[in-house]
Amino acid sequence: MYALMRNALAADNGHWLMGDLRNGDFLSTNRADLQAIIEGRLNASYPVINSITNWRRFYAVVNATTIFIERSPQIVKSDNRYTQANNNVDIAQARALRAFAYFYMVRIWGDVPLLTTTHDGDFIKAPRTSKERVLSFCKTELLAAAQVLPFRYGGTDVILPGAYYGLTTGTDPNWYGTLMTRISVYSLLAHVTAWQQNYLETDIYTKFVLDNYTQLVEPGVTDYNCRYLTINELTLNVRTNETQQVNPFAYKRATQLLGFAFEYGYGYSSANGHIEQLTLASPFVPKVLPEIFVPKDSIRKIFTNPADLRFSIDPQTGLYRENYFTQYGTQRPMFSKIKIIEAVANTSDYAVFSSAVLFTRLEEITLLRAEALAVMGQKEGAVLALNKAAALRGYIPYPDGSTKDLINEIFAERRRELMGEGWRWYDLIRYNRIKRTSGTFITKNGQPLTFAQAESAGAIYWPVSQDVINANPAITQNNFWK
C-alpha cells in the first residue's frame, strides 16, 4: 500500500510537475513538455502529460487499501500471532492512505469516482463523484483512523506499546517517518479542511499537531549520531545540508510528518522520482544543464530580505548564499535546496537519489496554521506562527507595527520556504479563494479569466487522460479541457 502511494506521487515526477510548474517559479531549460505544463497547456500531446493525467496509479492505492480493509480481518481468525489490536492499527493505516489518495486526486481533477468496496474483483465503470462528497468521505475516514493510530509504533506509546511486527524502538527506530501516525492524519485533516475553506477546523488540527508532534519519537532515546531521533523546527544549515542525518528530505525521518521515503539503506534509492532529477546538474550530477530552474528575476523578486539565509548576500564574504541556489552568477542558477545524492560505485555517468517525497513538515504546518488564523481574523496568533516559521531563516517577516497585508506575507513565506516541495499551484488556488482576486488568473483561447471564472470553468483542475476515458465511458472530461 505504501509503495503504491509512493509510486503514485513519484512516477514521472508527478508530485513536482503538478505542484511546482504550472504558474510556478520554475522555467524549463530545453524540454517542450515541461514548458507546456508551465504555460498551462495541459492537454498538449506529450507522453509525460498523458502519463501523469492518468489517475490509474492512485486507484491502484485505492484498490490495495480497500482489499486490505475488507480481507485482513480474516487473518486474525487464522493466525493467532496476528492480534486484533495489530489489525485495527493496520486497517487504520489503510483507511488513512486511501483518504490521502482521494484528497490528492480531488486537488488535481476535482470530481473523481468514489470507490469504497472491491466489488469482489469486478472492475465497475463508475462515474465521477462530486468533489464535495469525496472530501467528506476523506474527512470521515481520517477522523476514524485518528482514533486508532498511535503517535509512534512500538516502545512506550500508550496506544500501541511493545513490538510492532517484531521491531521495537530503542537504538533502531525502524518505523520513524515510514508509517502513517496520528500526527500524519491530523496534518492531512488540516489540509483537507483548508482546501474546503473550513479554517476553524484547520486551526484545531494544526494546533493538535504542533502541541503533540514530540510524541512521534521515543523519549530519552539516542544513538551514536541522534539519527532519526530528534524532531523540531530545523535550522537552515541542517535543513539544506544533505550530509546531516536529520535533514527532513533525506531517507526516512520523524521530521517527515507525512512523507514517503527512498531509504538508501534498504536499497530504495533511485534515479527517477526525485526533484533533483529535474533541478541538478554539474558539479552535483553528471549533467550539463538542469531541466528546470528559477530565473534570476524571480529569485530577486521572491527573496527580498537582505537577512534571509535562504538567499541573500552574506555580509561577511560579499557572496550570494548558496543554501537554495548554486551558481547564481551564471545564466541559469541551479536550484540546489534538495540534493540527497548517493555515490554509485565505480561509475560517474548517472546518479541516484534518496530524497523522500515529503508532503508536510513542521514549518509547513506552522504556516498553514498562520493562514487559518489570519483568515479567521486572529491576527496576533497568525503573526506569531508566521514569525516562528521564518525566524530560523534569519529574519522576522512581520515585525511589530507592520501594516503589510498579513495574508500576502504568509503566502509569500510559504513560497520561499516550500519552494520545490510541490505546493506552489495549490497555494495559488487557496490564496485566490481567500483574496477573491479580480485580475486575470488564466486565459483560454486568448480570453482572460478571473480566478472565480477559472474555478467555475474547471480550469484549476487537470484534464483526465484520454486513456481513462477510453477505458470507462462513464468518465467525462473536465469542462475546461473539452
Solvent accessible surface area in square Angstrom, and as a share of the most:
residue,aa,sasa,rsa
1,M,61,0.27
2,Y,48,0.18
3,A,68,0.52
4,L,66,0.33
5,M,0,0.00
6,R,50,0.18
7,N,76,0.39
8,A,1,0.00
9,L,2,0.01
10,A,6,0.05
11,A,30,0.24
12,D,66,0.34
13,N,11,0.05
14,G,2,0.02
15,H,6,0.02
16,W,11,0.04
17,L,3,0.01
18,M,1,0.00
19,G,0,0.00
20,D,4,0.02
21,L,1,0.00
22,R,0,0.00
23,N,60,0.31
24,G,22,0.21
25,D,12,0.06
26,F,2,0.01
27,L,71,0.35
28,S,17,0.11
29,T,21,0.12
30,N,111,0.57
31,R,73,0.27
32,A,59,0.46
33,D,22,0.11
34,L,0,0.00
35,Q,50,0.22
36,A,0,0.00
37,I,0,0.00
38,I,18,0.09
39,E,97,0.44
40,G,12,0.11
41,R,106,0.39
42,L,1,0.00
43,N,97,0.50
44,A,24,0.19
45,S,114,0.73
46,Y,67,0.25
47,P,117,0.73
48,V,20,0.11
49,I,4,0.02
50,N,63,0.32
51,S,45,0.29
52,I,1,0.01
53,T,4,0.02
54,N,32,0.16
55,W,14,0.05
56,R,178,0.65
57,R,30,0.11
58,F,0,0.00
59,Y,30,0.12
60,A,31,0.24
61,V,0,0.00
62,V,4,0.02
63,N,71,0.37
64,A,24,0.19
65,T,0,0.00
66,T,3,0.02
67,I,73,0.37
68,F,50,0.21
69,I,36,0.18
70,E,65,0.29
71,R,110,0.40
72,S,3,0.02
73,P,48,0.30
74,Q,105,0.47
75,I,79,0.40
76,V,36,0.21
77,K,176,0.75
78,S,101,0.65
79,D,38,0.19
80,N,145,0.74
81,R,202,0.74
82,Y,23,0.09
83,T,73,0.43
84,Q,97,0.43
85,A,61,0.47
86,N,24,0.12
87,N,1,0.00
88,N,66,0.34
89,V,6,0.03
90,D,8,0.04
91,I,30,0.15
92,A,4,0.03
93,Q,7,0.03
94,A,0,0.00
95,R,69,0.25
96,A,0,0.00
97,L,0,0.00
98,R,12,0.05
99,A,0,0.00
100,F,0,0.00
101,A,0,0.00
102,Y,0,0.00
103,F,2,0.01
104,Y,3,0.01
105,M,0,0.00
106,V,0,0.00
107,R,3,0.01
108,I,1,0.01
109,W,1,0.00
110,G,1,0.01
111,D,51,0.26
112,V,0,0.00
113,P,7,0.04
114,L,30,0.15
115,L,43,0.21
116,T,55,0.32
117,T,68,0.39
118,T,17,0.10
119,H,75,0.33
120,D,125,0.65
121,G,53,0.51
122,D,97,0.50
123,F,192,0.80
124,I,75,0.38
125,K,127,0.54
126,A,16,0.12
127,P,84,0.53
128,R,46,0.17
129,T,19,0.11
130,S,50,0.33
131,K,63,0.27
132,E,108,0.48
133,R,151,0.55
134,V,0,0.00
135,L,11,0.05
136,S,59,0.38
137,F,35,0.15
138,C,0,0.00
139,K,40,0.17
140,T,82,0.48
141,E,11,0.05
142,L,0,0.00
143,L,62,0.31
144,A,33,0.26
145,A,1,0.01
146,A,1,0.00
147,Q,121,0.54
148,V,50,0.29
149,L,0,0.00
150,P,0,0.00
151,F,16,0.07
152,R,19,0.07
153,Y,4,0.01
154,G,0,0.00
155,G,19,0.18
156,T,89,0.52
157,D,3,0.01
158,V,128,0.74
159,I,55,0.28
160,L,18,0.09
161,P,88,0.55
162,G,36,0.34
163,A,59,0.46
164,Y,9,0.03
165,Y,121,0.46
166,G,65,0.63
167,L,71,0.35
168,T,70,0.41
169,T,22,0.13
170,G,24,0.23
171,T,103,0.60
172,D,81,0.42
173,P,3,0.02
174,N,22,0.11
175,W,50,0.18
176,Y,10,0.04
177,G,14,0.13
178,T,45,0.26
179,L,22,0.11
180,M,2,0.01
181,T,14,0.08
182,R,44,0.16
183,I,0,0.00
184,S,3,0.02
185,V,0,0.00
186,Y,27,0.10
187,S,0,0.00
188,L,0,0.00
189,L,0,0.00
190,A,0,0.00
191,H,5,0.02
192,V,0,0.00
193,T,0,0.00
194,A,0,0.00
195,W,11,0.04
196,Q,69,0.31
197,Q,85,0.38
198,N,49,0.25
199,Y,11,0.04
200,L,114,0.57
201,E,38,0.17
202,T,0,0.00
203,D,20,0.11
204,I,97,0.49
205,Y,19,0.07
206,T,0,0.00
207,K,102,0.43
208,F,55,0.23
209,V,0,0.00
210,L,36,0.18
211,D,89,0.46
212,N,29,0.15
213,Y,25,0.09
214,T,81,0.47
215,Q,67,0.30
216,L,13,0.06
217,V,18,0.10
218,E,18,0.08
219,P,98,0.62
220,G,84,0.80
221,V,32,0.18
222,T,89,0.52
223,D,32,0.16
224,Y,192,0.73
225,N,51,0.26
226,C,53,0.32
227,R,56,0.20
228,Y,23,0.09
229,L,14,0.07
230,T,65,0.38
231,I,14,0.07
232,N,82,0.42
233,E,26,0.12
234,L,19,0.09
235,T,61,0.36
236,L,6,0.03
237,N,99,0.51
238,V,27,0.16
239,R,0,0.00
240,T,11,0.06
241,N,52,0.27
242,E,62,0.28
243,T,100,0.58
244,Q,70,0.31
245,Q,56,0.25
246,V,24,0.14
247,N,2,0.01
248,P,1,0.01
249,F,4,0.02
250,A,0,0.00
251,Y,34,0.13
252,K,7,0.03
253,R,2,0.01
254,A,4,0.03
255,T,7,0.04
256,Q,6,0.03
257,L,5,0.02
258,L,6,0.03
259,G,7,0.07
260,F,9,0.04
261,A,18,0.14
262,F,14,0.06
263,E,5,0.02
264,Y,105,0.40
265,G,61,0.59
266,Y,113,0.43
267,G,64,0.61
268,Y,107,0.41
269,S,26,0.17
270,S,30,0.20
271,A,40,0.31
272,N,99,0.51
273,G,4,0.04
274,H,0,0.00
275,I,2,0.01
276,E,0,0.00
277,Q,48,0.21
278,L,1,0.01
279,T,1,0.00
280,L,0,0.00
281,A,1,0.01
282,S,58,0.38
283,P,95,0.60
284,F,57,0.24
285,V,12,0.07
286,P,76,0.48
287,K,62,0.26
288,V,132,0.76
289,L,70,0.35
290,P,7,0.05
291,E,32,0.14
292,I,1,0.00
293,F,20,0.08
294,V,0,0.00
295,P,28,0.18
296,K,55,0.23
297,D,103,0.53
298,S,26,0.17
299,I,0,0.00
300,R,125,0.46
301,K,145,0.61
302,I,7,0.04
303,F,12,0.05
304,T,97,0.56
305,N,49,0.25
306,P,110,0.69
307,A,42,0.33
308,D,0,0.00
309,L,57,0.29
310,R,0,0.00
311,F,8,0.03
312,S,10,0.06
313,I,87,0.44
314,D,31,0.16
315,P,113,0.71
316,Q,168,0.75
317,T,85,0.49
318,G,51,0.49
319,L,122,0.61
320,Y,94,0.36
321,R,46,0.17
322,E,104,0.46
323,N,42,0.21
324,Y,0,0.00
325,F,0,0.00
326,T,17,0.10
327,Q,68,0.30
328,Y,16,0.06
329,G,71,0.69
330,T,63,0.37
331,Q,144,0.64
332,R,67,0.25
333,P,0,0.00
334,M,4,0.02
335,F,1,0.00
336,S,0,0.00
337,K,2,0.01
338,I,7,0.04
339,K,26,0.11
340,I,4,0.02
341,I,54,0.27
342,E,18,0.08
343,A,95,0.73
344,V,35,0.20
345,A,81,0.63
346,N,159,0.82
347,T,65,0.38
348,S,93,0.60
349,D,110,0.57
350,Y,109,0.41
351,A,14,0.11
352,V,26,0.15
353,F,8,0.03
354,S,0,0.00
355,S,3,0.02
356,A,7,0.05
357,V,0,0.00
358,L,8,0.04
359,F,4,0.02
360,T,2,0.01
361,R,3,0.01
362,L,4,0.02
363,E,6,0.03
364,E,1,0.00
365,I,0,0.00
366,T,2,0.01
367,L,0,0.00
368,L,0,0.00
369,R,40,0.14
370,A,0,0.00
371,E,0,0.00
372,A,0,0.00
373,L,6,0.03
374,A,16,0.12
375,V,59,0.34
376,M,58,0.26
377,G,61,0.59
378,Q,88,0.39
379,K,104,0.44
380,E,151,0.67
381,G,27,0.25
382,A,0,0.00
383,V,25,0.14
384,L,130,0.64
385,A,11,0.08
386,L,0,0.00
387,N,24,0.12
388,K,109,0.46
389,A,3,0.03
390,A,0,0.00
391,A,44,0.34
392,L,68,0.34
393,R,0,0.00
394,G,35,0.33
395,Y,23,0.09
396,I,81,0.41
397,P,8,0.05
398,Y,8,0.03
399,P,72,0.45
400,D,150,0.78
401,G,75,0.73
402,S,22,0.14
403,T,134,0.78
404,K,116,0.49
405,D,61,0.32
406,L,20,0.10
407,I,19,0.09
408,N,62,0.32
409,E,31,0.14
410,I,0,0.00
411,F,10,0.04
412,A,33,0.26
413,E,0,0.00
414,R,1,0.00
415,R,56,0.20
416,R,19,0.07
417,E,0,0.00
418,L,3,0.02
419,M,9,0.04
420,G,0,0.00
421,E,8,0.04
422,G,1,0.01
423,W,8,0.03
424,R,43,0.16
425,W,2,0.01
426,Y,3,0.01
427,D,3,0.02
428,L,26,0.13
429,I,0,0.00
430,R,6,0.02
431,Y,48,0.18
432,N,12,0.06
433,R,33,0.12
434,I,35,0.18
435,K,69,0.29
436,R,205,0.75
437,T,48,0.28
438,S,98,0.63
439,G,47,0.46
440,T,90,0.52
441,F,28,0.12
442,I,23,0.12
443,T,77,0.45
444,K,73,0.31
445,N,139,0.71
446,G,65,0.62
447,Q,117,0.52
448,P,79,0.50
449,L,34,0.17
450,T,37,0.22
451,F,7,0.03
452,A,69,0.53
453,Q,95,0.42
454,A,0,0.00
455,E,55,0.25
456,S,100,0.64
457,A,37,0.29
458,G,12,0.12
459,A,0,0.00
460,I,0,0.00
461,Y,13,0.05
462,W,3,0.01
463,P,8,0.05
464,V,3,0.02
465,S,4,0.03
466,Q,98,0.44
467,D,69,0.36
468,V,14,0.08
469,I,33,0.17
470,N,103,0.53
471,A,70,0.54
472,N,21,0.11
473,P,102,0.64
474,A,40,0.31
475,I,4,0.02
476,T,83,0.48
477,Q,35,0.16
478,N,16,0.08
479,N,107,0.55
480,F,14,0.06
481,W,26,0.09
482,K,156,0.66
